[in-house]
Amino acid sequence: MKKYIAEMVGTMVLVLLGCGSAIFNGGVGTTAQVLTVAFAFGLSVVAMAYAIGGISGCHINPAITLGCLLSGRISGKDAGMYMLFQVIGAIIGSSILYALVSGYAVDPNGTLTGANGYAESTSTLTAFLAEAVFTFIFVLVVLGVTDSKKGNSSLAGLAIGLSLVLIHIVCIPITGTSVNPARSIGPALFEQGPALSQLWLFIVAPFVGAMFSAIVWKAIGADKK
């Protein structure tokens, strides 16, 4: 049970700090704002990796959990419980943000909880490809650096966090960057509107990317030919 609670707390911190950086720094309209949000998400992962990594592995992302499941690193039962507690953690983080926004003078036209979404100028296909491809890259990095034989556990948290920073820098202008279904579910439940209607994409696309990551890692990282 401890590892499930760790995943819940870790995901709560990720949503609270990552999405909070977008809310309380005025969005992501400028380069400085994009970098602020990108580093907020990345540093949240770094912090949690070293805080709870020894307890649960610090997935704090259903896509990573799926990649680990398909790679044979976690059981089906644990994977299901990880995902459940990750979503619960994201909802808790979003509820805290919602409460903070209610008493804070933020732009009423801006996001309430840092929910993901894509504008009408961006096609659904473009948004789907972006989320799938960037999740593929992210989960592949996770599978590589955490491999018991080929990875580097002492630097895993830093490598994963910086990879997430890089992904956010590129993907924020397209979808706001999810690459994490739990991170999207929590905020969308409070945001409603387009965030909720587009939520399916931010669940399906990351899972598709994660599945391809597992396939590729098995092909290039397996000991057997």
N, C-alpha and C positions, 0 to 999 in steps of 0.2 A: 504493500500500500504506500510505503514511503516514496517509491519511485514515481507513482502516479501523482501524488501530491506535489512532488518536485516539478513534474511536468506542468501541472496546473499553475504553480507559482511562477515558474519560468516564463510561460506563455503570457500570464497576466502582466509581468514586468515588461515583456517585449511590446505588447499592445499599448500599455500605459505610457511608456517612455517613447516608443517609436511614433505612434499615432499622436501622442501628446505634443511631440515636437512640431508636427505639422499644424496642429490646432493653434498652439500658443505662440508660434512664430510667424503667423500670418499666411500659412499655406505654402505652396511650392512654386510661386510665380517667378522668382528670380533664381539666378545661379546659386547665390548664397543660401537661399531657402532650401533648394534641392540638396545642397551639400550638408546642410544642417540636419535635414531629415534622414538622409542616407547614413550619416555617421551615427545618428541617434539609434537607428535600427541595428547597424553593425556593432556598435559598442554595447548595446543591450545584449546581443548574442555573446559577445566576448565575455561580458561580466557574468552572465548566467552559465556559460560553458565552464568557467572556473569555479562557480559557486555550486552548481548542482550536477556537473558533468560526472563526478564520481558516484553519484547516486542513481541517476537515470540515463546518463549519456547525453542529456540536454538536447533532445530532439526539438522540443517546443514548436513543432511544425508537423502536421499530419503527412505532408509530402515526404519529409525526411523519414518519418516512421514507415511509410509505405515502401520507400526505397530500401530500408533496412529489412523489412519483412520479405520482400522479393529477393533480397540478397542472402537470406537465411540467417540474419543476425539477431532476429527477434521472433518470438512465437506469435501465432495468430491472436491468442488471448491477450498477451501484453500489448500487441499493436492496437487492438481494438480499445483497450483501456487507456492507452496513451492518447489516442485520438480523442476519446471522450473527455478526458481531463484537460487536454489542450484546448478544446472548444470551451469548456467551462471556465478555464483560466482567461481565455480571450473575452468571454462575456463579462467576467468580473472586472477585467481591466477597462473594458468599454463602459461599464456602468459607473466606474470611478470617474472616467473622463466626462461622461454625461453629467454627473453631479458637479464636477468642477466647472464645466462650461456654463451650467445653469446660473452660476454666481460670478461669472467672469465676463468682462465687456469685450467679447470677440465679435468679429464681423458676422452679423446674422445671416448673411448670404453665403458664408463659408461652411465648411464641414463641421458637424457637431462632434463626430467621434473619429475622424480620420479614415472614413470608409473608402474603399477602392471604387473606381469607376472610370469609364472612358467617355469622351465627348462624342457628339454626333459626327464630328469631323474624322473620327477614328472608326474604322469598320470593326465589326465583331470579329472577323477573321484576323485582322491585324492584332487586336487585343489578345485573342486566343493564342496566336503564334508567339507573341511576346511573352506571355505568362508561361507557356509550355517550354519554350526554348530557355528562358532564364531560370526556370525551375530545374530544368535538365542540367544546366551548368552548375547551379548551386548544390543540388543533391549529389552530383558527381564529385564535386570538391569534398563534400562531407564524407562520402563513401571512401574516397581516396585517402584523406588525411587521418581517418579514424580506423583504417584497416590495421588489424593486429600485427601483420607482418610487414606491410609496405608503407604504413602511415607513420606519423610522428605525433604521438599523443600529447607531448609537452607543448607543441605549437598548434595543436588542432583548433583550439578556441580562437586564437588570433587569426589563423588562416580562414576559418569559416566566417568570422565576423567581417574581415576585410573584403572577402568575396561578396558578402551581402551588401556592403557599402558600394562596391563597384557596380553591382547589379542595379541597385537603386538609382545610382547616378544616370544610368542609361534608360531605365525602364519607367522612372517616375513620370516623365512627360507623356508616356503612352497610356498607362493604366493606373498610375499612382503606386505601382509595384505591390503585388501580393506575394507571389511564389510561396504562399502559406495559407491554405484554406481556413485555418482557425483564425488567423489574423484578419481575414475578410469577413468571416461569419459574425464575430462579436460586434464589430462596429456597424455592420449592415443592419443588424436587428434593432439598433437604436436610431440609425440614420433614416431607415425606410426609403421610400421613393425609388429612384433609379439604382441606388446602392443595393437594394433588396432584389429588384428585378434583374439586375446584372450579376447577382451573386453566384448563379450556377457556373458562370465562366470561371470565376476565381476559385471554384472548387474543382471543376473538371480539368481545366488546363494544367494546373500544378500537378494533379495526379497523373496526367498523361506524361508530363515531363519527367516525373519521378520514375515512372515505369520504364521509360527509355534509359534513364540513368542506370537503373539496376541491370538492364540488359547489356548496356555498354560496359559497365564495370565488370560484369561476369565474363565478358569477352576479353577484356584487356587486363583484368586484375586477378583472374583465377589462376591457381597454380597448375591445374591440369590443362593440357592443350585441347 
